[in-house]
């Protein structure tokens, strides 16, 4: 986890300006939208995956993260 402004991000790749958020049942879409917009203004892209996907479809989660890294403005040193 990493503090970014007023937020605590679950996973951050600073070189790719990518944040991966793992959402449980308590996340509220409206609050997440506002949070993602603020992080976007700070130059980050946010992708969200669910706890369910992490526990039941980790390969799919990895593919999603790798695809997001491939779209990063700068290459990641260790994709």
Backbone as JSON, one array per atom type, in Angstrom:
{
  "sequence": "XXXXXXXXXXXXXXXXXXXXXXXXXXXXXXXXXXXXXXXXXXXXXXXXXXXXXXXXXXXXXXXXXXXXXXXXXXXXXXX",
  "N": [[0.84, -1.18, 0.0], [0.35, 2.29, -0.59], [0.59, 5.7, 0.23], [-1.01, 8.28, -1.41], [-1.44, 11.49, -1.82], [-4.44, 12.2, -0.28], [-5.2, 9.62, -0.2], [-5.03, 6.03, 0.18], [-3.48, 3.77, -1.71], [-3.92, 0.49, -3.01], [-2.07, -1.13, -4.59], [0.78, 0.03, -6.27], [2.46, 1.09, -9.18], [4.86, 3.13, -9.65], [6.51, 3.93, -11.85], [5.0, 3.33, -14.1], [2.84, 4.78, -13.55], [0.56, 3.59, -12.53], [-2.17, 2.34, -10.73], [-3.45, -0.31, -8.87], [-6.4, -1.33, -7.63], [-7.94, -3.33, -5.23], [-11.05, -4.4, -4.78], [-13.44, -4.92, -2.27], [-16.55, -6.03, -0.82], [-17.44, -3.72, 0.39], [-16.93, -1.41, -1.02], [-17.89, 1.66, -2.5], [-19.36, 2.68, -5.42], [-19.77, 5.35, -6.29], [-18.11, 6.92, -4.6], [-15.68, 5.73, -5.27], [-15.46, 6.49, -7.95], [-15.1, 9.28, -7.77], [-12.7, 9.32, -6.35], [-10.97, 7.95, -8.12], [-11.0, 9.79, -10.2], [-9.69, 11.99, -9.04], [-7.16, 10.86, -8.54], [-6.49, 10.4, -11.18], [-6.19, 13.04, -12.05], [-3.83, 13.52, -10.85], [-2.13, 12.18, -12.42], [-2.24, 9.41, -12.49], [-3.33, 6.16, -13.57], [-6.07, 4.14, -12.82], [-6.88, 0.85, -12.14], [-9.37, -1.5, -11.4], [-9.99, -4.4, -9.57], [-11.8, -7.21, -8.32], [-12.08, -8.66, -5.01], [-13.06, -11.21, -5.24], [-12.25, -11.94, -7.86], [-9.46, -11.93, -7.5], [-9.17, -14.05, -5.74], [-10.35, -16.17, -7.14], [-9.73, -16.01, -9.82], [-7.0, -15.44, -10.5], [-5.19, -15.53, -12.6], [-6.5, -14.18, -14.66], [-6.58, -11.66, -13.48], [-3.86, -11.06, -13.45], [-3.38, -10.9, -16.22], [-4.95, -8.68, -16.86], [-3.58, -6.66, -15.45], [-1.06, -6.78, -16.73], [-1.82, -6.02, -19.33], [-2.6, -3.4, -18.83], [-0.13, -2.34, -18.07], [1.21, -2.56, -20.49], [0.02, -0.54, -21.89], [1.06, 1.67, -20.71], [2.63, 4.89, -20.52], [5.4, 4.99, -20.29], [7.93, 2.52, -20.55], [7.83, -0.35, -18.44], [10.32, -1.53, -16.23], [10.34, -4.25, -15.53], [8.21, -6.17, -16.61]],
  "CA": [[0.0, 0.0, 0.0], [1.11, 3.53, -0.68], [-0.18, 6.92, 0.4], [-0.94, 9.23, -2.51], [-2.33, 12.56, -1.4], [-5.32, 11.82, 0.82], [-5.66, 8.26, -0.44], [-4.12, 4.89, 0.33], [-3.66, 2.9, -2.86], [-3.58, -0.9, -2.69], [-0.82, -1.48, -5.27], [1.19, 1.15, -7.13], [3.66, 1.01, -9.99], [5.13, 4.54, -9.93], [7.1, 4.17, -13.17], [3.94, 3.24, -15.09], [1.75, 5.64, -13.05], [-0.58, 2.67, -12.49], [-2.67, 1.9, -9.42], [-4.37, -1.45, -8.9], [-7.24, -1.36, -6.44], [-8.67, -4.58, -5.02], [-12.3, -3.99, -4.14], [-14.28, -5.87, -1.57], [-17.98, -5.77, -0.85], [-17.77, -2.44, 1.03], [-16.61, -0.27, -1.88], [-19.03, 2.39, -3.05], [-19.0, 3.09, -6.78], [-19.73, 6.82, -6.41], [-16.88, 7.38, -3.95], [-14.55, 5.24, -6.07], [-15.38, 7.31, -9.16], [-14.49, 10.56, -7.4], [-11.32, 9.02, -5.96], [-10.24, 7.64, -9.35], [-10.86, 11.04, -10.95], [-8.64, 12.78, -8.39], [-5.89, 10.19, -8.83], [-6.24, 10.67, -12.59], [-5.66, 14.41, -12.16], [-2.44, 13.46, -10.37], [-1.36, 11.47, -13.43], [-2.31, 7.96, -12.33], [-4.44, 5.37, -14.1], [-6.53, 3.2, -11.79], [-7.68, -0.3, -12.56], [-10.01, -2.13, -10.24], [-10.33, -5.82, -9.62], [-12.54, -7.58, -7.11], [-11.52, -9.71, -4.16], [-13.49, -12.49, -5.82], [-11.36, -12.25, -8.98], [-8.13, -12.25, -6.98], [-9.2, -15.38, -5.12], [-10.86, -17.21, -8.02], [-9.28, -15.82, -11.21], [-5.77, -14.65, -10.39], [-4.57, -15.45, -13.92], [-7.19, -13.1, -15.34], [-6.13, -10.42, -12.86], [-2.51, -10.8, -13.96], [-3.49, -10.47, -17.62], [-5.47, -7.31, -16.82], [-2.48, -5.79, -15.02], [-0.07, -6.74, -17.81], [-2.37, -5.21, -20.42], [-2.52, -2.0, -18.4], [1.28, -1.94, -18.13], [1.56, -2.41, -21.9], [-0.52, 0.75, -22.34], [1.71, 2.74, -19.96], [3.39, 5.85, -21.33], [6.82, 4.63, -20.26], [8.07, 1.06, -20.36], [8.14, -0.84, -17.11], [11.58, -2.28, -16.32], [10.2, -5.67, -15.26], [6.78, -6.48, -16.75]],
  "C": [[0.88, 1.24, 0.0], [0.16, 4.72, -0.53], [0.08, 7.82, -0.79], [-1.94, 10.33, -2.18], [-3.12, 12.14, -0.18], [-5.72, 10.35, 0.77], [-4.59, 7.23, -0.11], [-4.45, 3.94, -0.81], [-3.21, 1.49, -2.49], [-2.23, -1.3, -3.28], [-0.49, -0.37, -6.25], [2.46, 0.78, -7.88], [3.97, 2.46, -10.4], [5.66, 4.79, -11.33], [6.07, 4.12, -14.28], [2.76, 4.13, -14.72], [0.44, 4.84, -13.0], [-0.9, 2.29, -11.05], [-3.62, 0.75, -9.65], [-5.1, -1.46, -7.56], [-7.97, -2.69, -6.39], [-9.89, -4.25, -4.18], [-13.03, -5.15, -3.5], [-15.73, -5.44, -1.65], [-18.34, -4.37, -0.32], [-17.5, -1.23, 0.15], [-17.88, 0.33, -2.46], [-18.62, 3.0, -4.38], [-18.88, 4.61, -6.9], [-18.46, 7.39, -5.78], [-15.66, 6.95, -4.74], [-14.37, 6.08, -7.32], [-14.71, 8.64, -8.86], [-13.01, 10.38, -7.05], [-10.46, 8.77, -7.2], [-10.01, 8.91, -10.18], [-9.75, 11.91, -10.35], [-7.27, 12.16, -8.64], [-5.51, 10.39, -10.29], [-5.68, 12.07, -12.8], [-4.21, 14.48, -11.69], [-1.56, 12.63, -11.31], [-1.38, 9.96, -13.33], [-3.49, 7.38, -13.12], [-4.8, 4.36, -13.02], [-7.28, 2.07, -12.47], [-8.19, -0.96, -11.3], [-10.3, -3.59, -10.54], [-11.05, -6.15, -8.32], [-11.77, -8.61, -6.29], [-11.84, -11.08, -4.74], [-12.56, -12.89, -6.97], [-9.95, -12.62, -8.5], [-8.1, -13.67, -6.43], [-9.56, -16.49, -6.11], [-10.32, -17.14, -9.45], [-7.99, -15.0, -11.24], [-5.06, -14.53, -11.74], [-5.2, -14.32, -14.73], [-6.78, -11.74, -14.8], [-4.73, -10.06, -13.37], [-2.54, -10.31, -15.4], [-3.98, -9.02, -17.68], [-4.38, -6.32, -16.45], [-1.43, -5.67, -16.12], [-0.55, -5.9, -18.99], [-2.32, -3.73, -20.07], [-1.09, -1.5, -18.45], [1.73, -1.75, -19.58], [1.09, -1.08, -22.46], [0.12, 1.92, -21.61], [2.53, 3.63, -20.89], [4.88, 5.54, -21.37], [6.93, 3.14, -19.98], [8.4, 0.72, -18.92], [9.4, -1.68, -17.19], [11.44, -3.78, -16.14], [8.75, -6.08, -15.38], [6.43, -7.9, -16.34]]
}
